[in-house]
Amino acid sequence: MADIISEYQVQEIAKLAQAASALKIVELGHEGHGKIPLALVPGDQSVMNLSDWQPKMPDRIRAATTHNSVSSFCEYLNRYKTAQTTVFASVLESPYVFLAIIDYHDPLKADWCTHTAKLVLTETDEWKVWTGSNGNMFDHVAFALFIEDHLNDIVNPDGSTMLELALNLNATQDCGFKGKLNLQNGDVGLVVDQKTDAVALGKNGEIAIPKELTIKLAPFRGIEQMNIQARFRYNLRPPRLTLGYQLIRPKAFVDAVVGAAYDTIKTETGVAVYSGDFKNMV
């Protein structure tokens, strides 16, 4: 019968299988042409260049890029997006990640999903500093130094006012504090009994301390700065004064910043953005 394989054909197939198992494929690095595939032929140990057997162009794009800013992410999407390009936003908690699948599925046709772009929101050093010291209490010298180091982040009271406050607190290191009072403008103040080691001057002075600070920060790199409020805290236990701050709803602030990034990506690219994760099952 014609469909029955003869013993001769079986032997030939066995020889081909044996030869194939002995065939070795290697890649030779070349500065101008990249990696060149070569086959080491058994028997005469000749070398065969397999480049001619390869397709001249890839059958599809296989690329995974990572971006550090919303603007870079949007520019890349606008360059390569298709009608099916989709973004998945995993933004309920840190790490906050936007993953774009450039070659996503058509509703009626599957695709490979091998061309991706990722935006990972990375915390700035300034945000780490302010959240790292959030709720801590400093002695007034350490607090003055902290304010001076991060003066540019504070927008209200203005920088000069906060600098003056920081310097005054530093200058009154050996002062006694009698208590607190409400000034006419409604701010909280401390009554300071200034003294020196040489002479007890007995001169009283008022240091006005704001109830709240307005701090302008970008919690993530590549994101515009936004204002966040902080309560000014102090603890009066003569002769020691400690001061600090408490950021007001920092998680809500971060959520608002992430939400703004979400809206920007959707508006600037016109791509569908879904809240959730993506896993390629191919």
N, C-alpha and C positions, 0 to 999 in steps of 0.2 A: 504493500500500500504506500501511496505517495506521502502520506502524512506520518509514516513511521520513520524515525531517525535510524540510519544505518549505523553499524558498528564503526565504520570508517569515520562517519561524521562525529560520533561520540568521541573518538580518539582525537580528532582535530580540535574539537571544542575543549577537550581536556588540555591539549597542548597550549591553546590560546590562554586558558585560565592560568596555567602554570607560568607562561611567559608574562602575563599581566601581573601576577603576584611578585615576580622577580623584578618588574620594572620599578625604578625609583624616580620620583619627581622631586626636583629641588628648585630653589629660586636663587638666582644670581643677582646680587645688588649691583646696579649700574647708576653712576652719578647723573647721566643724562636721560636715561630711559626707565629709571625706577627698577623694579624687580622683574627680571626676565625668567620665565618658567622654562626649565630644561628637563629632559627625560634621559636618564642613563639606561641605555639599551643593554640588556644582559647578553652574554655570548661574546660579541666583539667589543663590548664596553664602549660603544660609540655614544655620542651626545647628540640629542635631537632638540632643536629649538622649537618650543611649542607656541611661540608668540603668534605665528600665523594662524593657529587654530583658535585663538581667542577672539572674541568679538572686539571690534574697534572701539565701541562705546559701551558703557555699562547698560544693562537692561533696565535699570531704574536707579533713582537717587537713593543712596544710603548715607545719611549724614545726621549727626546729632550735635547741635550747637548749644552752647550755654552763654547766656547774656547777663550783664551786671547792671543794666538800667532798663527802665521801661521804654525809653526812646530807642535804644538799640534793638530791643525785642520787636517793637512795632515796625521799625525800618526793615528788619529782616523779613517779617511776615508780609509786609507790603511788596517786597521784591519777589517772593516765591509763592505767595498764597494762590490757591485755586478755589474753585467754587465750593469744594468740599472741605477746605481747611477748617480745623476745629481746635479750640483752646479749652483745656481742662484746668480749672483753678482749684487747687487744694489749699484753701486759705482759712480754715476754721481755727487752726492753731499753728504754731511754729514747728517746722520750717514752712514758710509761705512760698508756694511754688506754682508758677503758671507753665503748663506744658502744651505746646502747639504741635499738632499732628498735621503736617503740611499735606501729605497724601492720604487724608482720611477717606473712609468709605463713602461711596454714593449710596443713597437709600436702596438702590436696586442692584448695586454692583460692589463687590468687595475690592479692597485695595491692600497694599502691603504695609502701609503705616511705618515705613522705614526712614522717612525724612521728618525729623523732629527739631524743635527749638525749645529751649527751657530758660525760664527766667526765675532765678532764686533770689528772693529778697534777703539781702545780707545786712545785718545791723551795723550802723556806723559806730565809730569809737566814741563820739559825743553821747550817743544814746546809751551806750554801755556804761559810761561814766555816771550819767545822771540817774539811771535806773539802779546802778550798783550802789550808789550812796543814798538812794531813796529811803526815807524813814530813819536814817542814822542821825544821831545827835553828835555834834562836834563841840569841843571847847571853842571859845570865840576866836582864838588865834588860828586854829586849824580851819574854822569856817571862813575867816577873812581870806586866808590863802586860797581856799577852794573857790570863793567868789572871784577873786582876782584872776585865777587861772581860767575861769569860764565866763568872764565878763561879757564876751561877745554873744553868748547864747541868750542873755537876759535882755528883754526888750521893754519891760515895764516892771518896776521903775526903770528909768533910762540908765544907761551905762555909767554916766558920771555920778548919778545919785547912789547907785549900788557900790561904786568904787569908794565914794566918800564914806558910806556906811561901813564898808569893810575896813577901811583905814581907821575910822574912829573906834570900831570895836577892837581893833588891834592895839590902838593907842591907850585904851583904858583897861589894860590887862590887870592892873592892881587896884581897880576901883571897887567900891562897895556898891551894891544895888539895894535901894530901899524898897522898891516895889514897882507896880505898874499903874498907869493912869490912862484915861481916855483923853486924847487931845481934842481940840475944837473941831478939827477936820475929820474926826472919827477914827483916825489911825490909832494903833496901840503904841505906847511909848514906855521907856524905862527911865526912872529917875536915878541918875548916877551921881554918887558922892565921890568926886575925884580926889585922890590923895597921892602924894609922892612919899618916897622914903625919907626925904629930908624934912619936908614941912607938910602938915595937914592943912591943905589950902581951904577945905570946907566949901569949895565952889561947886554948885550943882549945875548940871547940864542935862538936856533932854536929847535922847537919840530916838528919832522916829523910825519905827520898824513897820514896813508894810504888812498887811494881812495876807496878801497873795503876791506871787510873782508870775509874770508871763514869760515863758521860755520858748524860744523859737528853735525847733530841732527837726532834723530829718531822721527818723528812726532807721531808715534803710538807705543804702547807697543807691544813687541814681534816682532818688525821689526828692521832690521839692520840700523845703522846710515848711512846717506848720506850727501854729501856736498851741502850747499846752499850758494849763494853769497848774500852779503848785501852791499849797498852803505853807506859809512861813510858820515854823514851830520854834518855841523856845521854852526852856525850863529854868526857872529862877530859884536857885538854892544858894543864897549868899554864903561865902563870897564867890561862888562859882556859877558861871552862866554857861549853859549849853544851848546851841542853836542847830536847826536843821530845816528840812523841807519835806513835804509830802506831795508827790505828784497826784493830781486829781484824775482818777480813772484812767490810768495809763493803758490798760487793755482796750478800753473803748477808743482811746486815741489811736492806737495801732490799728484797730479794726477800721477806723475811718480812713486812715492812710492807705491801707490795703484796698478798701472799697473804692477809693479814688483811683488807684492803679488799675483796678478791675474795669472801672468805667472808661478810663483813658484808653486801655487796650481795645475795648469793644468799639469805642467811638473812632479812634484813629485808624483802625484796620478794617472795620466792617465785618470782622470774623465772628462767628458764633462762639460765645464763651459760656461754658457750663461749669457749675460748681461741683467738683468731685475729682476723682482720680481716673487714671487710664492705665490699663494693662494690656499689652499686645499678646494675644494668644497664639500668634503664628510661630 
